[in-house]
């Protein structure tokens, strides 16, 4: 990823300032919003990476696109304009979210399912997470039809594979041995 060291420094500064001002939750919501918007819009990504477009034009556009964000986030945009670093905005938002989770002791759980999780599936996954981890966990759902059914749960360096594809693969191994 472009400028990850610089992004980490900006994210750390944002985290420290937001903790100091008591705006940690608000800034995290802003960073999630920014991260989602950039990852979902190829046009926005190209716009931010384009070296021909002046920083002031990028600042004005971002101020309008993210008009609902806090004044502290707008200050970040001003700083990025001044330092000509709009190209790392997405990385800053991602790093901030990682640091936010560390600050609050939240562990990320990635749950891969064949279809989007419903409430029953989420309850089953949360039950498994309680067996594995004592920390507070946030769930990220990844949809991968190739697992056929069930789910694959990853928390840190642990993985629990309850997918149908895995069970079929195990059955195949048993039959071939």
C-alpha positions as CSV (number, residue, x, y, z in Angstrom):
1,X,0.0,0.0,0.0
2,X,1.2,3.5,-0.9
3,X,2.8,5.4,2.0
4,X,1.9,3.0,4.9
5,X,4.6,4.5,7.2
6,X,3.3,8.0,6.6
7,X,-0.3,6.8,6.9
8,X,0.5,5.2,10.3
9,X,2.0,8.5,11.5
10,X,-1.1,10.5,10.5
11,X,-3.4,7.8,11.9
12,X,-1.5,7.8,15.2
13,X,-1.7,11.5,15.5
14,X,-5.4,11.4,14.7
15,X,-5.9,8.7,17.4
16,X,-3.9,10.7,20.0
17,X,-5.8,13.9,19.3
18,X,-9.2,12.2,19.4
19,X,-8.4,10.5,22.7
20,X,-7.2,13.8,24.1
21,X,-10.4,15.6,22.9
22,X,-12.8,12.8,23.7
23,X,-13.9,12.4,20.1
24,X,-12.5,8.9,19.5
25,X,-15.9,7.3,18.6
26,X,-16.8,10.2,16.2
27,X,-13.4,10.1,14.4
28,X,-13.6,6.3,14.1
29,X,-17.0,6.7,12.4
30,X,-15.5,9.3,10.1
31,X,-12.6,6.9,9.2
32,X,-15.0,4.0,8.5
33,X,-17.1,6.3,6.3
34,X,-14.0,7.5,4.4
35,X,-12.5,4.0,4.0
36,X,-15.8,2.6,2.7
37,X,-16.4,5.5,0.3
38,X,-12.9,5.2,-1.2
39,X,-12.9,1.5,-1.5
40,X,-16.3,1.4,-3.1
41,X,-15.6,4.3,-5.6
42,X,-13.0,3.8,-8.2
43,X,-13.6,7.3,-9.4
44,X,-12.8,8.8,-5.9
45,X,-9.7,6.6,-5.7
46,X,-8.4,7.8,-9.1
47,X,-9.3,11.4,-8.2
48,X,-7.2,11.2,-5.0
49,X,-4.2,9.6,-6.7
50,X,-4.2,11.9,-9.7
51,X,-1.1,14.2,-9.4
52,X,-2.5,16.7,-12.0
53,X,-5.4,17.7,-9.8
54,X,-4.4,20.5,-7.4
55,X,-4.6,19.9,-3.6
56,X,-7.1,22.7,-3.1
57,X,-9.5,21.1,-5.6
58,X,-9.2,17.8,-3.8
59,X,-9.8,19.5,-0.5
60,X,-12.9,21.2,-1.7
61,X,-14.3,18.0,-3.2
62,X,-13.6,16.0,-0.1
63,X,-15.1,18.7,2.1
64,X,-18.3,18.3,0.1
65,X,-18.3,14.5,-0.2
66,X,-17.6,14.1,3.5
67,X,-19.5,17.2,4.7
68,X,-21.0,15.2,7.6
69,X,-17.6,14.4,9.1
70,X,-16.3,16.2,12.2
71,X,-14.2,19.4,12.2
72,X,-11.2,17.3,13.2
73,X,-11.4,15.2,10.1
74,X,-11.7,18.4,8.0
75,X,-8.5,19.5,9.7
76,X,-6.9,16.3,8.5
77,X,-7.9,17.1,5.0
78,X,-6.3,20.6,5.3
79,X,-3.1,19.0,6.6
80,X,-3.1,16.5,3.7
81,X,-3.6,19.3,1.2
82,X,-0.8,21.3,2.7
83,X,1.5,18.3,2.7
84,X,0.3,17.1,-0.8
85,X,-0.6,13.6,0.7
86,X,-4.2,13.0,-0.4
87,X,-2.9,9.8,-2.0
88,X,-2.6,8.1,1.4
89,X,-6.1,9.0,2.8
90,X,-7.5,5.5,2.4
91,X,-4.4,4.1,4.1
92,X,-4.8,6.6,7.0
93,X,-8.4,5.6,7.5
94,X,-7.5,1.9,7.5
95,X,-4.6,2.4,9.9
96,X,-6.8,4.5,12.2
97,X,-9.3,1.7,12.4
98,X,-6.6,-0.8,13.3
99,X,-5.2,1.5,16.0
100,X,-8.8,2.2,17.3
101,X,-9.4,-1.5,17.7
102,X,-6.1,-1.9,19.6
103,X,-6.9,1.1,21.8
104,X,-10.2,-0.4,22.8
105,X,-9.0,-4.0,23.0
106,X,-11.2,-5.1,20.1
107,X,-10.1,-8.1,18.2
108,X,-11.1,-8.5,14.5
109,X,-12.8,-11.8,13.5
110,X,-13.1,-12.5,9.8
111,X,-16.0,-14.8,9.0
112,X,-16.1,-16.3,5.5
113,X,-19.5,-17.6,4.4
114,X,-21.0,-18.8,1.2
115,X,-23.8,-16.3,1.5
116,X,-24.2,-13.1,3.6
117,X,-24.7,-14.0,7.2
118,X,-28.2,-13.8,8.7
119,X,-29.0,-13.4,12.4
120,X,-29.0,-17.2,13.1
121,X,-25.6,-17.7,11.5
122,X,-24.2,-14.7,13.3
123,X,-25.4,-16.1,16.6
124,X,-23.7,-19.4,15.9
125,X,-20.4,-17.7,15.0
126,X,-20.6,-15.5,18.1
127,X,-21.0,-18.6,20.2
128,X,-17.9,-20.1,18.6
129,X,-16.0,-16.9,19.2
130,X,-16.9,-16.9,22.9
131,X,-15.2,-20.4,23.1
132,X,-12.0,-19.1,21.3
133,X,-11.5,-15.6,22.6
134,X,-12.1,-13.7,25.8
135,X,-11.7,-10.3,24.1
136,X,-14.3,-8.1,22.6
137,X,-14.6,-9.1,19.0
138,X,-15.9,-7.3,15.9
139,X,-17.1,-9.4,13.0
140,X,-16.2,-8.8,9.3
141,X,-18.2,-11.0,6.9
142,X,-16.6,-12.1,3.7
143,X,-18.8,-13.8,1.1
144,X,-17.1,-16.6,-0.8
145,X,-19.4,-19.0,-2.7
146,X,-16.6,-21.6,-3.2
147,X,-16.9,-22.8,0.4
148,X,-20.4,-24.1,-0.5
149,X,-21.8,-23.8,3.1
150,X,-20.9,-23.3,6.7
151,X,-18.2,-20.8,7.6
152,X,-14.5,-20.2,8.1
153,X,-13.6,-18.1,11.2
154,X,-10.3,-16.4,11.6
155,X,-9.3,-14.6,14.8
156,X,-5.7,-13.4,14.9
157,X,-3.6,-16.4,14.0
158,X,-6.4,-19.0,14.8
159,X,-8.7,-20.5,12.2
160,X,-11.8,-22.6,12.7
161,X,-13.0,-24.2,9.4
162,X,-16.6,-25.4,9.5
163,X,-17.1,-25.1,5.7
164,X,-18.8,-27.7,3.6
165,X,-15.9,-27.5,1.1
166,X,-13.5,-28.4,3.9
167,X,-15.6,-31.3,5.1
168,X,-15.9,-32.7,1.5
169,X,-12.1,-32.3,1.2
170,X,-11.6,-34.3,4.4
171,X,-13.9,-37.0,3.2
172,X,-12.1,-37.2,-0.1
173,X,-8.7,-37.6,1.7
174,X,-10.2,-40.4,3.9
175,X,-11.5,-42.2,0.9
176,X,-8.3,-42.0,-1.1
177,X,-6.1,-43.3,1.8
